[in-house]
Structure formats: C-alpha cells, structure tokens
Amino acid sequence: MKTILLFLTLLHSSILLCQKNTQNLTIDSKILSEKRELVISLPHDYSNQKKYPVSYVLDGETLFEGHKDVINYLSGKNVIPQIIIVGIKNNNRSLDLTHVADSSSNFKPNGGGQKFEDFIIEELIPLIDSSYSTAPYRILCGHSISGLFATKLLYTTNEFNAFLIMDPALWWAEMEAISNTETFLKNPILKEKKIFLSIANSLPTSIQSLEHALKDTTNATLGIRSAFEFEELLSKNTSEKIIWKSQYYEVESHGTVPFISSYDGLKFIFDFYKKPSFQTLTDSSHIVLDEHYKMLSKKLGYTIIPSAYDLSGLAWRCQELENNSDRSYSFLELYINYYPTDPMSYMQMGKYFDLKGKKKKAQEYYQKGVEHGFDPNGN
C-alpha cells in the first residue's frame, strides 16, 4: 500500500511539474490580422541565468506533446541540451503552410505562406527572445504540409540553425518547393545548417516495393516520390555547406512517423552534444572535458559549461576512489574557474590541501569558501 501511495504521489508531482512548465499564450498578430495560440514548454529547472535553444513546432496542436516528451527524455539523459519548445497552433492550415497558391488543389484557401513566414520571423521569434532566456540556436519542426513549409524556410531565412522535416508534402503545386533545390543548395544561407529528413512508408496497397513506387508516374506515389527526389537533390550537394541525414521508416505510416522522427532527428542535430563518459580517467581527462564544452559553446553560439555537480564528482572520484590527488586538483581548478562564486568549490579545494598536509593553503581556501557564503555552523 505504501508503494502505491508513493507512486501516486510521484505521479501527481510529475503532472504538476509538467503543468507548471507548460504555458499557453495568445499573440495578437498585426501581420496576420488575427490572434494565434501558442503552447510553450520550459525545461523543468528553467532559470534566467541559463540560455536555452528553442524548438519551434508547426502543427502545434498535434506535434507538440510528442516532441516535448522526446526532448524531456533525451535532455534528461544529457544526449541533447535542455530546450524551450514553442508549439504554433493552426488557424487556417492550408492557407498558412503553403507559399505557392494552387487553384487545382482541394485544400483551400492556400498560398498564404509568405505572411505566415513573416509572422514567425518578425513577430513570434522576437516575442520569444524577449520573454524567455533563449540561446541563438533555433530548430524548426514540420510534418506533412508543415514539413513543406519548413522546407521553404530552409531556403528563405537564416533564422533557423536546424530543420526537422518529417515526411513533407513536397508534392504540392507540382513539387514547386524542390524545383530549384540544386540552385538553392549553393546559397550561402545554408552554411552549417543541419537537416533531418524523414520519409514514411506511404506506398499504396497496389504497389508493394519501394523500387517499383519510385519508377511509378501516377499520383498514388507522388508523395513518397517527391520526398525521395528531395533526398536525391540533397545527396548531390558537394559544397559541404549543409549537414544532412535522411531516414526511410519502412514500418511507419505518414501519421505515425513524427514521434520517431523527433527522436532520431534531435539525436542527429545534437550528435556533438553528449559529454565524455570518462569510464577511465587519465591525466588529460580534465582537458578533454574543458575542450568539449568550449566546442559546444562555439557550435551553439552561447557559453555552455559543465555542471558543478560533475566537476565536484570527478574531483571526488579521483581523490577518494582512485587515490590520485593530482587529477583531483585538475578538476578542482576547473571547478573554481567555472564557478568562482560557489563556496563549495573552495571548500573542496581546501580539503584537497588538507589531505596534502598544506594546512596554511587549506585555510586560505576555507576562508574563501566562507567569504562566498559557506556556513561552517551548517545554518
């Protein structure tokens, strides 16, 4: 019974935490002449003292929750950074997510994508940047027709660093979105962009093999053929301006592909993020750790530092478990350099010198710890 009560208590706390860190906002857009609903998810320990990349999720009413779950899981495992998520809900999906009008389409009205793009660039991003502690690293996520929209923004704006394009509706308007891809790929705007393209199995029942579908010329295979044509155009890129990956999900349908696309796509976008595991420590491990975070800061455009917990733990491990005081000192130096106002960094360095028999030096660090807020009485 106690176990069940504990589980229910933890579940209730988890639900409250999710509710606390999820916010619903309404923006009154002058560009669109209408109100737009947003749903915002903040990291569980969100702080204005930190910076966070932002993932903008189109089709927010359907894609937001799954995308959020994936980000919470992967960031919790330190595979990707903590991320602010902005879900943009639709008012008129076919109008907003298509840049080019198509009078022959049953999806009407359409062709209003440029206004929606202007809304995102000129109103939404400035609002999010002024309201939250954002880093200069943005991801744009879209599926189906919103994947079409994301593909267009890949060529037209420099506001996004990475694109998660999930089974996009590139068939729209006779594949207009990719008709000039080879030319667009030479655009300097694409430099260092990362693209993850997912393709679902949308083969009609009359066609059993992908090879057959790609040779077909009927509308029944237009969706999957257009996606693979985009993949082929990306593969022709030899300028190394963009970094891309595609994945065909043979067992996923158009409707089920977004969740696994978010998982695989975010891991690809942040394939450089995961910190060194240090199963075995060496004399250069502190350098490896320091260089890793310098690399992250350079790639993401803002300062990222190792946690005080990690630095303290590595120093303790060297001293207490491996009996290597020199390695412990190297991590403690990093600890103090990264966290010069953390009293525990000085107290731990003081203990290091105590163990070395250098009592005077130890007292100097203990005193600095007290000066920065350590209470020797435990109050």
C-alpha contacts under 8 A as a table, 3 or more apart, distances in Angstrom:
res1	aa1	res2	aa2	distance
1	M	4	I	5.14
1	M	5	L	6.26
2	K	5	L	5.08
2	K	6	L	6.07
3	T	6	L	5.10
3	T	7	F	6.18
4	I	7	F	5.08
4	I	8	L	6.21
5	L	8	L	5.11
5	L	9	T	6.10
6	L	9	T	5.08
6	L	10	L	6.20
7	F	10	L	5.19
7	F	11	L	6.06
8	L	11	L	4.97
8	L	12	H	6.01
9	T	12	H	5.13
9	T	13	S	6.18
10	L	13	S	5.04
10	L	14	S	6.10
11	L	14	S	5.04
11	L	15	I	6.23
12	H	15	I	5.15
12	H	16	L	6.24
13	S	16	L	5.11
13	S	17	L	6.10
14	S	17	L	5.05
14	S	18	C	6.23
15	I	18	C	5.16
15	I	19	Q	6.19
16	L	19	Q	5.03
16	L	20	K	6.01
17	L	20	K	5.03
17	L	21	N	6.26
17	L	44	H	7.12
18	C	21	N	5.30
18	C	22	T	6.12
18	C	44	H	7.69
19	Q	22	T	5.24
19	Q	23	Q	7.69
20	K	23	Q	7.51
21	N	40	I	7.99
21	N	41	S	5.69
21	N	42	L	5.16
21	N	43	P	6.93
21	N	44	H	6.36
22	T	39	V	6.98
22	T	40	I	5.49
22	T	41	S	4.44
22	T	42	L	6.43
23	Q	39	V	5.68
23	Q	40	I	4.97
23	Q	41	S	6.41
24	N	37	E	7.27
24	N	38	L	5.77
24	N	39	V	4.51
24	N	40	I	6.22
25	L	37	E	5.92
25	L	38	L	5.05
25	L	39	V	6.16
25	L	40	I	7.51
26	T	35	K	6.41
26	T	36	R	5.54
26	T	37	E	4.54
26	T	38	L	5.95
27	I	35	K	5.55
27	I	36	R	5.29
27	I	37	E	6.52
27	I	38	L	7.57
28	D	33	S	7.57
28	D	34	E	6.01
28	D	35	K	4.35
28	D	36	R	6.45
29	S	32	L	5.37
29	S	33	S	5.59
29	S	34	E	5.51
29	S	35	K	5.77
29	S	36	R	7.00
29	S	119	F	7.13
29	S	123	E	7.26
30	K	33	S	4.85
30	K	34	E	7.05
31	I	115	K	6.78
31	I	118	D	7.30
31	I	119	F	5.92
32	L	35	K	8.00
32	L	115	K	6.64
32	L	116	F	7.05
32	L	119	F	6.86
36	R	88	I	7.71
36	R	89	K	6.99
36	R	90	N	7.64
36	R	91	N	7.22
37	E	88	I	6.60
37	E	89	K	5.62
37	E	90	N	7.87
38	L	60	G	7.59
38	L	86	V	6.77
38	L	87	G	5.55
38	L	88	I	4.96
38	L	89	K	5.95
39	V	60	G	7.41
39	V	64	F	7.97
39	V	86	V	5.94
39	V	87	G	4.98
39	V	88	I	6.81
39	V	89	K	7.81
40	I	84	I	7.29
40	I	85	I	5.63
40	I	86	V	4.74
40	I	87	G	6.24
41	S	68	K	7.39
41	S	84	I	5.83
41	S	85	I	5.03
41	S	86	V	6.67
42	L	46	Y	6.17
42	L	83	I	7.14
42	L	84	I	5.00
42	L	85	I	6.72
43	P	46	Y	4.96
43	P	72	N	7.80
43	P	82	Q	5.98
43	P	83	I	6.36
43	P	84	I	6.43
46	Y	50	K	7.66
47	S	50	K	5.59
47	S	133	S	7.65
48	N	51	K	7.31
48	N	132	Y	7.47
48	N	133	S	5.46
49	Q	133	S	7.73
50	K	133	S	6.75
51	K	133	S	5.31
51	K	134	T	5.17
51	K	135	A	4.98
51	K	302	Y	7.51
52	Y	81	P	7.67
52	Y	82	Q	6.37
52	Y	83	I	5.36
52	Y	84	I	6.20
52	Y	133	S	6.45
52	Y	134	T	4.85
52	Y	135	A	4.91
53	P	81	P	7.74
53	P	82	Q	7.44
53	P	83	I	5.15
53	P	84	I	6.24
53	P	134	T	5.93
53	P	135	A	4.90
53	P	136	P	6.71
53	P	137	Y	4.96
53	P	138	R	5.81
53	P	139	I	7.91
54	V	83	I	5.62
54	V	84	I	4.71
54	V	85	I	5.73
54	V	86	V	7.20
54	V	134	T	6.72
54	V	135	A	7.30
54	V	137	Y	6.54
54	V	138	R	4.93
54	V	139	I	6.32
55	S	83	I	6.82
55	S	84	I	6.27
55	S	85	I	4.85
55	S	86	V	6.14
55	S	138	R	5.78
55	S	139	I	4.58
55	S	140	L	6.01
55	S	141	C	7.22
56	Y	85	I	6.11
56	Y	86	V	4.83
56	Y	87	G	6.11
56	Y	88	I	7.37
56	Y	138	R	7.32
56	Y	139	I	5.99
56	Y	140	L	4.95
56	Y	141	C	6.14
57	V	60	G	5.71
57	V	63	L	6.95
57	V	64	F	6.43
57	V	85	I	7.22
57	V	86	V	5.92
57	V	87	G	4.68
57	V	88	I	6.07
57	V	140	L	6.20
57	V	141	C	4.86
57	V	142	G	6.45
58	L	63	L	7.38
58	L	87	G	6.24
58	L	88	I	5.28
58	L	89	K	7.00
58	L	140	L	7.67
58	L	141	C	6.06
58	L	142	G	5.29
58	L	143	H	7.71
58	L	146	S	6.11
59	D	62	T	5.79
59	D	63	L	5.92
59	D	64	F	7.62
59	D	87	G	7.24
59	D	88	I	6.18
59	D	89	K	5.62
59	D	90	N	6.21
59	D	142	G	7.11
59	D	143	H	7.66
59	D	146	S	6.75
60	G	63	L	5.27
60	G	64	F	4.91
60	G	86	V	7.93
60	G	87	G	4.20
60	G	88	I	4.60
60	G	89	K	4.55
60	G	90	N	7.28
61	E	64	F	6.29
61	E	87	G	7.36
61	E	88	I	7.52
61	E	89	K	5.41
61	E	90	N	7.47
62	T	65	E	7.26
63	L	66	G	5.86
63	L	67	H	6.15
63	L	87	G	7.83
63	L	258	P	7.37
64	F	67	H	5.25
64	F	68	K	6.01
64	F	85	I	7.99
64	F	86	V	7.95
64	F	87	G	5.55
65	E	68	K	5.08
65	E	69	D	6.24
66	G	69	D	5.13
66	G	70	V	6.34
66	G	259	F	5.90
67	H	70	V	5.23
67	H	71	I	6.25
67	H	259	F	6.74
67	H	262	S	6.11
68	K	71	I	5.13
68	K	72	N	6.07
68	K	85	I	7.03
69	D	72	N	5.18
69	D	73	Y	6.18
70	V	73	Y	5.18
70	V	74	L	6.12
70	V	259	F	7.67
70	V	262	S	6.76
70	V	263	Y	5.88
71	I	74	L	5.25
71	I	75	S	5.77
71	I	80	I	7.72
71	I	82	Q	7.48
71	I	83	I	7.20
71	I	263	Y	7.88
71	I	266	L	7.93
72	N	75	S	5.38
72	N	76	G	5.88
72	N	82	Q	7.59
73	Y	76	G	5.13
73	Y	77	K	6.49
74	L	77	K	5.13
74	L	78	N	6.36
74	L	79	V	5.36
74	L	80	I	5.85
74	L	263	Y	7.98
75	S	78	N	4.81
75	S	79	V	5.71
75	S	80	I	4.84
75	S	81	P	5.34
75	S	82	Q	5.34
75	S	83	I	7.95
76	G	79	V	7.63
76	G	82	Q	7.99
77	K	80	I	7.76
78	N	81	P	6.57
78	N	273	Y	7.96
78	N	274	K	6.07
78	N	275	K	7.47
79	V	267	K	7.06
79	V	270	F	7.54
79	V	271	D	7.92
79	V	273	Y	6.32
79	V	274	K	4.82
79	V	275	K	7.93
80	I	266	L	7.37
80	I	267	K	6.93
80	I	270	F	5.79
80	I	271	D	7.99
80	I	273	Y	5.90
80	I	274	K	6.69
81	P	273	Y	7.37
84	I	134	T	7.70
90	N	93	R	5.48
92	N	95	L	5.57
92	N	96	D	6.17
93	R	96	D	5.41
93	R	97	L	5.94
94	S	97	L	5.61
94	S	98	T	6.27
94	S	107	F	5.97
94	S	108	K	6.34
94	S	109	P	6.37
94	S	110	N	5.17
94	S	111	G	7.73
94	S	145	I	7.73
95	L	98	T	6.02
95	L	108	K	6.90
95	L	109	P	5.23
95	L	110	N	3.80
95	L	111	G	5.51
95	L	112	G	4.89
95	L	113	G	6.60
96	D	99	H	7.62
96	D	110	N	7.07
96	D	111	G	7.08
96	D	112	G	4.98
96	D	113	G	4.59
96	D	114	Q	7.87
96	D	115	K	7.43
96	D	116	F	5.47
97	L	110	N	7.85
97	L	111	G	7.63
97	L	112	G	7.08
97	L	113	G	5.06
97	L	116	F	7.38
97	L	145	I	6.34
97	L	146	S	5.65
97	L	148	L	7.34
97	L	149	F	5.23
98	T	101	A	7.02
98	T	110	N	6.01
98	T	111	G	4.87
98	T	112	G	6.11
98	T	113	G	4.73
98	T	145	I	7.43
98	T	148	L	7.37
98	T	149	F	6.21
99	H	110	N	7.86
99	H	111	G	4.75
99	H	112	G	5.69
99	H	113	G	3.94
99	H	114	Q	5.61
99	H	149	F	7.30
99	H	152	K	7.83
100	V	110	N	7.50
100	V	111	G	4.57
100	V	112	G	7.49
100	V	113	G	7.35
100	V	173	A	7.14
100	V	176	E	7.90
101	A	110	N	5.45
101	A	111	G	3.86
101	A	112	G	7.58
101	A	173	A	7.57
102	D	105	S	5.62
102	D	110	N	6.88
102	D	111	G	7.09
102	D	172	W	7.97
102	D	173	A	5.78
105	S	108	K	7.03
107	F	110	N	6.68
110	N	113	G	8.00
111	G	114	Q	7.87
112	G	115	K	5.82
112	G	116	F	6.73
113	G	116	F	5.01
113	G	117	E	6.01
113	G	149	F	7.31
114	Q	117	E	4.97
114	Q	118	D	6.17
115	K	118	D	5.02
115	K	119	F	6.18
116	F	119	F	4.96
116	F	120	I	6.36
117	E	120	I	5.19
117	E	121	I	6.23
117	E	153	L	7.69
118	D	121	I	5.17
118	D	122	E	5.58
118	D	123	E	7.55
119	F	122	E	5.45
119	F	123	E	5.19
119	F	124	L	6.25
120	I	123	E	5.77
120	I	124	L	4.71
120	I	125	I	6.02
121	I	124	L	6.28
121	I	125	I	5.70
121	I	126	P	7.57
121	I	159	E	7.33
122	E	125	I	6.71
122	E	126	P	6.64
123	E	126	P	5.68
123	E	127	L	6.18
124	L	127	L	5.11
124	L	128	I	6.27
125	I	128	I	5.19
125	I	129	D	6.06
126	P	129	D	5.08
126	P	130	S	6.04
127	L	130	S	5.26
127	L	131	S	6.08
128	I	131	S	5.12
128	I	132	Y	5.90
128	I	134	T	7.66
129	D	132	Y	5.66
129	D	133	S	6.83
129	D	134	T	5.66
130	S	133	S	7.80
135	A	138	R	7.94
135	A	300	L	7.96
135	A	301	G	7.41
135	A	302	Y	6.39
136	P	300	L	7.26
136	P	301	G	6.10
136	P	302	Y	7.06
137	Y	160	F	7.01
137	Y	161	N	5.96
137	Y	300	L	6.04
137	Y	301	G	6.98
138	R	159	E	7.21
138	R	160	F	4.89
138	R	161	N	5.44
138	R	162	A	6.60
139	I	160	F	5.68
139	I	161	N	6.00
139	I	162	A	4.73
139	I	163	F	5.58
139	I	164	L	7.26
140	L	150	A	6.63
140	L	160	F	6.58
140	L	162	A	6.51
140	L	163	F	4.95
140	L	164	L	6.15
141	C	146	S	7.99
141	C	147	G	7.16
141	C	150	A	6.85
141	C	163	F	6.01
141	C	164	L	4.63
141	C	165	I	6.07
141	C	166	M	7.70
142	G	145	I	7.57
142	G	146	S	4.54
142	G	147	G	3.97
142	G	148	L	7.47
142	G	149	F	7.28
142	G	150	A	5.84
142	G	164	L	6.44
142	G	165	I	5.40
142	G	166	M	6.05
142	G	168	P	7.59
143	H	146	S	5.05
143	H	147	G	4.22
143	H	148	L	7.60
143	H	165	I	6.23
143	H	166	M	4.50
143	H	167	D	5.94
143	H	168	P	5.66
143	H	169	A	7.98
143	H	258	P	6.86
144	S	147	G	4.91
144	S	148	L	6.48
144	S	166	M	6.50
144	S	167	D	5.47
144	S	168	P	4.15
144	S	169	A	4.76
144	S	254	H	7.85
145	I	148	L	4.90
145	I	149	F	6.48
145	I	168	P	6.01
145	I	169	A	4.92
145	I	170	L	7.81
146	S	149	F	4.83
146	S	150	A	6.18
146	S	168	P	7.15
146	S	169	A	7.84
147	G	150	A	4.96
147	G	151	T	6.16
147	G	165	I	5.04
147	G	166	M	5.80
147	G	167	D	6.83
147	G	168	P	4.28
147	G	169	A	6.52
148	L	151	T	5.12
148	L	152	K	6.48
148	L	165	I	7.87
148	L	168	P	5.10
148	L	169	A	5.30
148	L	170	L	5.61
148	L	172	W	7.98
148	L	177	A	7.28
149	F	152	K	5.21
149	F	153	L	6.48
150	A	153	L	5.11
150	A	154	L	6.29
150	A	163	F	7.12
150	A	165	I	6.62
151	T	154	L	5.09
151	T	155	Y	7.19
151	T	165	I	7.00
151	T	168	P	7.99
151	T	177	A	7.24
152	K	155	Y	5.65
152	K	156	T	6.48
152	K	177	A	6.28
153	L	156	T	4.87
153	L	157	T	5.57
154	L	157	T	6.40
154	L	158	N	7.86
154	L	160	F	7.84
154	L	163	F	7.37
154	L	190	L	7.46
155	Y	184	F	6.33
155	Y	187	N	7.79
155	Y	189	I	7.27
155	Y	190	L	7.27
157	T	160	F	7.23
157	T	189	I	7.37
158	N	161	N	7.50
158	N	189	I	5.97
158	N	190	L	7.77
160	F	163	F	7.33
160	F	193	K	7.92
161	N	192	E	7.60
161	N	193	K	5.23
161	N	194	K	6.59
162	A	193	K	5.54
162	A	194	K	4.57
162	A	195	I	5.79
162	A	269	I	6.89
163	F	193	K	7.87
163	F	194	K	6.29
163	F	195	I	4.85
163	F	196	F	6.28
164	L	195	I	6.18
164	L	196	F	5.07
164	L	197	L	6.46
164	L	261	S	7.86
164	L	262	S	7.36
164	L	265	G	6.31
164	L	266	L	7.92
165	I	168	P	6.28
165	I	195	I	7.33
165	I	196	F	6.04
165	I	197	L	4.95
165	I	198	S	6.45
166	M	196	F	7.95
166	M	197	L	5.89
166	M	198	S	4.80
166	M	199	I	6.61
166	M	257	V	7.30
166	M	258	P	6.22
166	M	261	S	6.57
167	D	197	L	7.21
167	D	198	S	5.34
167	D	199	I	4.57
167	D	200	A	5.84
167	D	227	A	6.95
167	D	254	H	6.68
167	D	257	V	7.54
168	P	199	I	7.77
168	P	227	A	6.74
169	A	172	W	6.14
169	A	223	G	6.42
169	A	226	S	7.91
169	A	227	A	7.74
170	L	175	M	5.43
170	L	176	E	7.65
170	L	177	A	6.34
170	L	178	I	7.22
170	L	223	G	6.92
170	L	226	S	5.62
170	L	227	A	6.35
171	W	174	E	5.76
171	W	175	M	4.58
171	W	176	E	7.76
171	W	222	L	6.13
171	W	223	G	5.62
171	W	226	S	5.65
172	W	175	M	5.38
172	W	176	E	6.76
172	W	177	A	7.60
173	A	176	E	5.54
175	M	178	I	5.82
175	M	179	S	6.22
175	M	226	S	6.82
176	E	179	S	5.02
176	E	180	N	7.83
177	A	180	N	7.40
177	A	181	T	7.73
178	I	181	T	4.89
178	I	230	F	6.51
180	N	183	T	5.44
180	N	184	F	6.20
181	T	184	F	4.87
181	T	185	L	5.99
181	T	230	F	7.89
181	T	233	L	6.75
182	E	185	L	5.32
182	E	186	K	7.19
182	E	233	L	6.45
182	E	236	K	7.90
182	E	237	N	7.70
183	T	186	K	5.69
183	T	187	N	7.35
184	F	187	N	5.26
185	L	190	L	7.00
185	L	234	L	7.85
185	L	237	N	6.63
186	K	190	L	7.83
186	K	239	S	7.38
187	N	190	L	5.98
187	N	191	K	7.96
188	P	191	K	5.52
188	P	241	K	7.51
190	L	193	K	5.41
190	L	241	K	6.02
190	L	242	I	5.88
191	K	240	E	7.98
191	K	241	K	4.29
191	K	242	I	5.60
192	E	241	K	5.50
192	E	242	I	5.03
192	E	243	I	6.52
193	K	241	K	7.29
193	K	242	I	4.99
193	K	243	I	6.17
194	K	242	I	6.01
194	K	243	I	4.78
194	K	244	W	5.49
194	K	269	I	6.26
195	I	242	I	7.59
195	I	243	I	6.36
195	I	244	W	4.52
195	I	245	K	6.39
195	I	269	I	7.54
196	F	244	W	5.78
196	F	245	K	5.07
196	F	246	S	5.75
196	F	247	Q	7.99
196	F	265	G	5.48
196	F	268	F	7.32
196	F	269	I	7.46
197	L	231	E	7.69
197	L	244	W	7.72
197	L	245	K	6.28
197	L	246	S	4.52
197	L	247	Q	6.43
197	L	265	G	7.92
198	S	246	S	5.62
198	S	247	Q	4.93
198	S	248	Y	5.99
198	S	249	Y	7.34
198	S	257	V	7.75
198	S	261	S	6.21
199	I	224	I	7.25
199	I	227	A	6.60
199	I	228	F	7.74
199	I	246	S	7.60
199	I	247	Q	6.18
199	I	248	Y	4.71
199	I	249	Y	6.13
199	I	257	V	7.86
200	A	224	I	7.60
200	A	248	Y	6.08
200	A	249	Y	5.16
200	A	250	E	6.52
200	A	251	V	7.82
200	A	252	E	5.56
200	A	253	S	5.29
200	A	254	H	5.26
200	A	257	V	6.10
201	N	224	I	7.47
201	N	248	Y	7.46
201	N	249	Y	6.24
201	N	250	E	5.13
201	N	251	V	6.64
201	N	252	E	5.87
201	N	253	S	5.27
201	N	254	H	6.81
202	S	221	T	7.68
202	S	223	G	7.39
202	S	224	I	6.22
202	S	253	S	6.11
202	S	254	H	6.32
203	L	207	I	6.24
203	L	208	Q	7.02
203	L	209	S	7.86
203	L	210	L	7.32
203	L	213	A	7.03
203	L	220	A	7.92
203	L	221	T	6.55
203	L	224	I	7.29
204	P	207	I	5.55
204	P	208	Q	7.66
204	P	220	A	6.44
204	P	221	T	7.03
205	T	208	Q	6.73
207	I	210	L	7.93
207	I	212	H	6.90
207	I	213	A	6.48
208	Q	212	H	7.55
208	Q	213	A	7.99
209	S	212	H	5.30
209	S	213	A	6.41
210	L	213	A	4.97
210	L	214	L	6.21
211	E	214	L	5.37
211	E	215	K	6.67
212	H	215	K	5.34
212	H	216	D	6.32
213	A	216	D	5.00
213	A	221	T	6.03
213	A	224	I	7.94
213	A	225	R	7.26
214	L	221	T	7.52
214	L	224	I	7.77
214	L	225	R	5.55
216	D	221	T	6.76
217	T	221	T	7.28
217	T	222	L	7.52
218	T	221	T	6.08
218	T	222	L	6.72
219	N	222	L	4.88
219	N	223	G	7.86
220	A	223	G	7.57
221	T	224	I	5.71
221	T	225	R	6.00
222	L	225	R	5.10
222	L	226	S	5.92
223	G	226	S	5.43
223	G	227	A	6.56
224	I	227	A	5.24
224	I	228	F	6.34
225	R	228	F	5.21
225	R	229	E	6.04
226	S	229	E	4.97
226	S	230	F	6.30
227	A	230	F	5.17
227	A	231	E	6.38
228	F	231	E	4.84
228	F	232	E	6.18
229	E	232	E	5.02
229	E	233	L	6.30
230	F	233	L	5.09
230	F	234	L	6.26
231	E	234	L	5.10
231	E	235	S	6.24
231	E	246	S	6.93
232	E	235	S	5.01
232	E	236	K	6.53
233	L	236	K	5.22
233	L	237	N	6.99
234	L	237	N	5.39
234	L	244	W	7.73
235	S	238	T	7.86
237	N	240	E	7.02
239	S	242	I	7.74
240	E	243	I	6.96
245	K	268	F	7.75
249	Y	252	E	5.33
249	Y	253	S	7.99
249	Y	257	V	7.42
250	E	253	S	7.99
252	E	255	G	7.85
252	E	256	T	5.74
252	E	257	V	5.42
253	S	256	T	5.28
253	S	257	V	5.98
254	H	257	V	5.72
255	G	258	P	7.23
256	T	259	F	6.81
257	V	260	I	5.86
257	V	261	S	5.99
258	P	261	S	4.92
258	P	262	S	6.09
259	F	262	S	5.28
259	F	263	Y	6.53
260	I	263	Y	5.00
260	I	264	D	6.13
261	S	264	D	5.27
261	S	265	G	5.48
262	S	265	G	5.07
262	S	266	L	5.81
263	Y	266	L	5.62
263	Y	267	K	6.39
264	D	267	K	5.24
264	D	268	F	6.25
265	G	268	F	5.06
265	G	269	I	6.12
266	L	269	I	4.98
266	L	270	F	6.07
267	K	270	F	5.31
267	K	271	D	5.51
268	F	271	D	4.89
270	F	273	Y	5.28
270	F	274	K	7.94
271	D	274	K	7.14
272	F	296	L	7.56
273	Y	296	L	6.63
275	K	289	L	7.60
275	K	292	H	7.05
276	P	288	V	7.84
276	P	289	L	6.87
276	P	292	H	7.83
278	F	281	L	5.61
278	F	285	S	7.44
281	L	285	S	5.87
282	T	285	S	5.24
282	T	327	R	7.80
283	D	286	H	7.39
283	D	327	R	6.09
284	S	287	I	5.25
284	S	288	V	6.37
285	S	288	V	5.00
285	S	289	L	6.23
286	H	289	L	5.13
286	H	290	D	6.14
286	H	327	R	7.87
286	H	330	S	6.33
286	H	331	F	5.88
286	H	334	L	7.72
287	I	290	D	5.04
287	I	291	E	6.00
288	V	291	E	5.23
288	V	292	H	6.08
289	L	292	H	5.13
289	L	293	Y	6.60
289	L	306	P	7.98
290	D	293	Y	5.52
290	D	294	K	6.40
290	D	334	L	7.86
291	E	294	K	5.00
291	E	295	M	6.10
292	H	295	M	5.12
292	H	296	L	6.32
293	Y	296	L	4.92
293	Y	297	S	6.12
293	Y	304	I	6.01
293	Y	305	I	5.75
293	Y	306	P	6.83
294	K	297	S	5.12
294	K	298	K	6.27
294	K	303	T	7.79
294	K	304	I	7.41
294	K	305	I	7.92
295	M	298	K	5.17
295	M	299	K	6.21
296	L	299	K	5.19
296	L	300	L	5.97
296	L	303	T	7.92
296	L	304	I	6.61
297	S	300	L	5.40
297	S	301	G	5.63
297	S	302	Y	5.10
297	S	303	T	4.72
297	S	304	I	5.26
298	K	301	G	5.30
298	K	302	Y	6.95
298	K	303	T	7.79
305	I	338	Y	7.12
306	P	310	D	6.70
306	P	311	L	7.04
307	S	310	D	5.26
307	S	311	L	6.49
308	A	311	L	5.18
308	A	312	S	5.96
308	A	335	Y	6.56
308	A	339	Y	7.31
309	Y	312	S	5.25
309	Y	313	G	5.90
310	D	313	G	5.05
310	D	314	L	6.04
311	L	314	L	5.27
311	L	315	A	6.22
311	L	331	F	6.00
311	L	332	L	7.00
311	L	334	L	7.33
311	L	335	Y	5.67
312	S	315	A	5.23
312	S	316	W	6.16
312	S	331	F	7.51
312	S	332	L	7.04
312	S	335	Y	6.94
312	S	345	S	7.44
312	S	348	Q	7.87
313	G	316	W	5.05
313	G	317	R	6.02
314	L	317	R	4.99
314	L	318	C	6.22
314	L	328	S	7.25
314	L	331	F	6.73
315	A	318	C	5.25
315	A	319	Q	6.26
315	A	327	R	7.22
315	A	328	S	4.24
315	A	329	Y	6.95
315	A	330	S	7.80
315	A	331	F	5.30
315	A	332	L	6.07
316	W	319	Q	5.12
316	W	320	E	5.68
316	W	321	L	7.52
316	W	328	S	6.74
317	R	320	E	5.43
317	R	321	L	5.06
317	R	322	E	6.42
317	R	328	S	7.66
318	C	321	L	5.93
318	C	322	E	4.91
318	C	323	N	6.02
318	C	324	N	5.26
318	C	325	S	6.56
318	C	327	R	6.03
318	C	328	S	5.01
319	Q	322	E	5.94
319	Q	323	N	4.78
319	Q	324	N	5.29
319	Q	325	S	5.19
319	Q	327	R	7.72
319	Q	328	S	5.50
320	E	323	N	5.58
320	E	324	N	7.99
324	N	327	R	5.71
324	N	328	S	6.44
325	S	328	S	4.84
325	S	329	Y	6.10
325	S	352	Y	7.52
326	D	329	Y	5.14
326	D	330	S	6.49
327	R	330	S	5.12
327	R	331	F	6.63
328	S	331	F	5.42
328	S	332	L	6.26
329	Y	332	L	4.95
329	Y	333	E	6.10
329	Y	349	M	7.48
329	Y	352	Y	7.35
330	S	333	E	5.24
330	S	334	L	6.57
331	F	334	L	5.07
331	F	335	Y	6.12
332	L	335	Y	4.76
332	L	336	I	6.24
332	L	345	S	6.87
332	L	348	Q	7.51
332	L	349	M	6.25
333	E	336	I	5.31
333	E	337	N	6.13
334	L	337	N	4.99
334	L	338	Y	5.96
335	Y	338	Y	5.36
335	Y	339	Y	5.84
335	Y	340	P	7.87
335	Y	345	S	6.00
336	I	339	Y	5.03
336	I	340	P	4.99
336	I	342	D	7.59
336	I	345	S	5.55
336	I	346	Y	6.97
337	N	340	P	5.71
339	Y	342	D	5.41
339	Y	345	S	7.30
340	P	345	S	7.77
341	T	372	H	5.95
342	D	345	S	5.70
342	D	346	Y	7.38
342	D	369	G	7.63
342	D	372	H	6.68
343	P	346	Y	5.47
343	P	347	M	6.35
343	P	368	K	7.24
343	P	369	G	4.19
343	P	370	V	6.76
343	P	371	E	7.76
343	P	372	H	5.13
343	P	373	G	5.98
343	P	374	F	5.51
344	M	347	M	4.88
344	M	348	Q	5.95
344	M	369	G	6.47
344	M	374	F	7.26
345	S	348	Q	5.32
345	S	349	M	6.28
345	S	369	G	7.49
346	Y	349	M	5.01
346	Y	350	G	6.00
346	Y	365	Y	5.14
346	Y	366	Y	6.23
346	Y	368	K	6.27
346	Y	369	G	4.98
347	M	350	G	4.92
347	M	351	K	6.30
347	M	365	Y	6.27
347	M	366	Y	5.20
347	M	368	K	7.97
347	M	369	G	5.48
348	Q	351	K	5.11
348	Q	352	Y	6.35
349	M	352	Y	4.92
349	M	353	F	6.48
349	M	362	A	7.32
349	M	365	Y	6.48
350	G	353	F	5.30
350	G	354	D	6.17
350	G	361	K	7.22
350	G	362	A	4.13
350	G	363	Q	6.54
350	G	364	E	7.40
350	G	365	Y	4.84
350	G	366	Y	5.39
351	K	354	D	4.80
351	K	355	L	6.20
351	K	362	A	6.48
352	Y	355	L	5.28
352	Y	356	K	6.41
352	Y	362	A	7.43
353	F	356	K	4.83
353	F	357	G	6.27
353	F	358	K	5.20
353	F	359	K	6.68
353	F	361	K	6.33
353	F	362	A	4.91
354	D	357	G	5.11
354	D	358	K	5.64
354	D	359	K	5.48
354	D	361	K	7.98
354	D	362	A	5.41
355	L	358	K	7.55
358	K	361	K	5.57
358	K	362	A	6.18
359	K	362	A	4.92
359	K	363	Q	6.16
360	K	363	Q	5.18
360	K	364	E	6.47
361	K	364	E	5.15
361	K	365	Y	6.66
362	A	365	Y	5.35
362	A	366	Y	6.20
363	Q	366	Y	4.90
363	Q	367	Q	5.97
364	E	367	Q	5.20
364	E	368	K	6.37
365	Y	368	K	4.97
365	Y	369	G	6.21
366	Y	369	G	5.03
366	Y	370	V	6.40
367	Q	370	V	5.10
367	Q	371	E	6.19
368	K	371	E	4.91
368	K	372	H	6.23
369	G	372	H	5.18
369	G	373	G	6.49
369	G	374	F	5.44
370	V	373	G	5.17
370	V	374	F	4.42
370	V	375	D	6.33
370	V	376	P	7.43
371	E	374	F	7.12
375	D	378	G	5.33
375	D	379	N	6.13
376	P	379	N	7.83
